[in-house]
Amino acid sequence: MSTFRQIPSVDRLLGHPYTEGLIATYGREWVTQAIREVLTDVRDNLQEGQALPNETELLDQVYDKLQTQAKPTLQPVINATGVLIHTNLGRAPLSQAAIEAMKVVAAGYSNLEYDLTAGKRGKRDLHAEAYLTRLTGAEAALVVNNNAGGVLLALTALARRKQVAVSRTQLVEIGGGFRIPDVLRASGAHLLEVGTTNRTHLRDFQEAIAAGADLLLLTHHSNFKIIGFATEPSLAELVELAHDAGLPLVFDLGSGALLDTAKYGLAHELTVQEAVTAGADLVCFSGDKLLGGPQAGIIVGKKQLVQKLRRHALYRALRPDKLCLSALSATLLHYLKGEAEQAIPIYQMLNRSAESLQAQAQSWQQKLGVGEILPGYSTVGGGSLPEETLPTWLLALEAKSPQKLLAALRACQPPIIARIENDRVVLDPRTIQPEEEDVLLAGLQSVIRKEDQRK
């Protein structure tokens, strides 16, 4: 008899007693599809000369396939890289209050777009506005789904088919291929390049205005610095120039700092309040970078301009959902109450002393019985404060293949993300949250034990 004819049918495997439990867990349709996929794999393997599995082995393969398919692709990881705002790892972790705020509105209905006083439809964009204007001193505020969306909305609403002057020193590309010239094109605005790659002067903008510029756009340098023979006009100078010409100035500030980063031993990052005070007509920034909240694009500035953005059709496509607004409001409330440094994880990490980090790394070494404690540096990340670092202490692990050790750590549950430095795998305690430490050590112990068994 041909081996292929011995392959059990889909109906036979569906009728197996073991399959009843799978159907109860995953549903008949999904289990049926998984069985078909396994049997297809079996036929392919038979053609390559492999043996036919028995029914128990086949059902084990069906179970494994269902478990793999049911596993969420988005899952928590432990960030041991020392990069605080790690874009690939979800940027800023949220405060407990922000998490609780999302749970509350997610569990049932909410007044997202309902005016409780008037008893009729309301506006979702009002929920965070009062906090934002109070914190920044701006006349009005608007929240969208991310900062790129905020910049796109501002340019589309204010400068479609118009000339936008941008310094060549600020025609940046950041992670994911986000380029300022591309955003300008998508908005329908026309780019008017100003100055040179390394030096732009006030007179260059004056010439751009004379040539027909309708709006001045400033952008944050994000994850690079221009050093050496380089210059740019100050924000105050450009605000004065724009306003004298009757033009709006839009500032893509990016990182969204509301606190002075210099107090943590870093360079001073221009705050949103400083940009508003300097006179920028609109300031766009992220909610999930130095602000320490959820992914969001925040626009603050002159009420007349914010209202124009609010009325634009594109705003509906970019508006945030109830989870974003609830988490953002809870995060902003930390600043208003003066508790941001204690409550927001990013600032808890920035506040860690070198002594506490060294003690934590030494504790890991003692519990694991391996590794070396070395001085090192943490970075802010997320396109904020490029080349700025904070002193830290690292646990360094030797391995024949550092890349294989990194892969083994990523295979833990939850995955542990570390980095390689000087051919050793290093882990930075600065980005480990207190509730993660026991799970981190358990994962490390498991990986180290397996490595020892291979030797």
Steps between C-alpha positions, in 0.01 A plus 500: 500500500625847414620696802296797382180292530584433865477873588192538721220720372406835644172356627678212674730740690206728581318203652793398721423540876812716545367747245191575709714701743662693216160588354379617840802731524548623143170434322421240234580715197849594623582141603381372162726744318797404721443130425495573126826697529669218694387239248630716214839515676492122544441442128789733414725315746401159361605614153840580648530151642405564862294253705128533563424611858240305695171661602626606842799673342275667244271635770802623694599695188149642475519609864840664447374680191194632680708621794739680265220660300314609815803663656478882471773653288498808724627403844682652798880492501761591760716789385852448636667711229530821701316694226220674690275602211553200274284547190523133402386397848199728523665822624390632840349258754190645662439597860270288713244780500501509119453122485213513747338786306500289183353201685215712634389637161568171318275298730177669392352805338639851547413859415758506219277716280211573733439825689370394841381852585309564179389140455600489134792425273828657609860514374775252582776756443405688816602227745872583523493860378453670838796313650719579198424872494552529875836321480640671191345846511361455148162638400370169365600138449411205279593130525549265204633145472873584471735791443550425130123527466505829689758650265314366196173649625657839572664523158192373316265742675727804485726461198341284231619629161709758685873552549652372826851617588717239675872520579710238322653425840157368606394288202531192718416135464422316822421134576269313266587721203304803623636792298400865531501553119266200460257638759500835321419331170224292660344816644490668161740772613800606293844478659712811487848398614696760698872530571755219468556159655695635795428875514177693474477870581209730575554674168431167324151498647457868414580413138254208513225731621582745222479208256145420612519276807161465672608314815821433693558146625756407763572135569682325783831343394379177661778241520795695361702813572667751273832598656802698392458774242122522535237757589125553501285801592347487847133428552445854631659652189285291267182572694565874473578471130189291428267725696641816345414349163156388620587130460440207738791304644446129566752321722529120479655467846482121502600378844242684709703579812303682769783480756858630477720207398813682621414413862568133416850563372391529136509788255204736519222391267278790399172456686155544355440790739813678375394456137155642574644790701740579216199558277477193275151503354464122510720249683472131409645227724468134599312360795716189539851647510620732777141572596483138617145425385322301228562529127346830401570810297433819692455842342491811719497865402284785376128434533413623151745259338409203723133557413589490132670163550207373704258579216714339230372172354837330558460537877229231504745250349766586758296543816593295809285235666369485856796296628752755374307795642450336840868402534618839376274687742625289792861566396444876469337501843830376650666820373222723626523340846881531505551123526631420150849407619361254753216353292616486137740209426723696260579753772540229761770353274663838438512558876684175580838562663815325383538350850156336493563364151836355608339335803229348283747364244710351783189337645431338162858373482476345847166330432610365161855411601637622166593819320710809557385843617620778271440875477299601195251744357124514451344707222170685478410378148182566305660781300549704818831649615729335242845397630395580858571221749454423868756307707385152602633158603465193282494126557724356228468133401766306311386266222662307216243659274350824636244500218378153598473610863293802393275264302461271801399797715246607239352148514417540871146570615482793519783569253806676643653760269866577572792632292860415410790714611864400447397145403304448821128502565419784739186577698424846641288517818387857425224384264382211716180579687478372860226246428708351217813413699397154625381396153822633347717301740295184446546535124871562534543201732319274252715616207824475700411148618439387142827660389687313775341170392630548147859544616 
